[in-house]
Amino acid sequence: MPKFEFTKIVNVDRDLIFRISTEYENFTKILPDYFKKMKVIEANETNVKIYETINFLGRTATVLTEHVIVKPNRHIVTMLDKLLGYFAKGKIKAQMNKVMNEFVDYANNNTN
């Protein structure tokens, strides 16, 4: 499985985008084209394991992910299943950039 770090600097309130990106139960509402189903199977204050049914790079699959939260600005996601390991690293980064842009658009449109 390719390993890479993805960093995105955005012009959105840090606490708002961080909150949105860690409210997993809302992913299916915020980005329904990507996140089809989310089932949290284990959680504590800094680590969450989730079975995610996702549509990524044209494929729909259920994968086990681990989310590590380092407040106030790091959200580390590890795919514990190797499903996406067959795709080129560049394609994965491009898709992640697109997903993050949509999170930012959502944050910009929901700043009440």
Number of C-alpha atoms within 10 A of each C-alpha: 14 11 9 9 7 10 11 8 6 11 8 14 12 12 12 14 19 19 14 16 17 15 9 20 12 15 20 17 12 17 14 13 13 19 20 17 18 19 13 15 10 11 12 9 8 11 16 18 20 22 18 22 18 20 15 16 14 8 10 13 13 17 17 19 17 18 18 18 18 12 11 10 12 11 16 13 16 13 19 14 12 11 14 17 13 9 12 11 14 9 11 17 15 12 13 17 15 12 16 17 14 14 19 20 12 15 20 15 9 9 9 5
